[in-house]
Amino acid sequence: MQAILTRWGNSLGVRIPKDVASRACLSEGARVEIEADGDRIVITPSRRRYVLADLLHGMTPEAMREAFDWGPEKGREIVAMSTISRRR
C-alpha cells in the first residue's frame, strides 16, 4: 500500500489507512514509537511506562492482607504487627 507524505509544520505526516490501523490495534489518540531502521520507518504501539508510586496508589497494609491469605499469624509476627500499629 502506498501513501503520500504531507507537510505538517516543520514535520512530515502520513495518513494510516483505517484497515491498517485496525489490524495494528491503533486508534485516534494512541501513542506510538517511531524509529528509522535503515531505509525503513517503523511505527509500533507505545507501551505504557508505569511508575511504582502510581501502581501502589491507594494500597494500604490492610488491603495487602486482604489480597493475600498467609494464614493465621504465629510467633513474632503478632508482636511485629502490633509494634507497627503503635508507630503510626
Summary of the structure (lengths in Angstrom):
residues: 88
radius of gyration: 25.4
end to end distance: 63.5
largest distance: 71.8
contacts: 117
relative contact order: 0.08
helix: 33%
strand: 20%
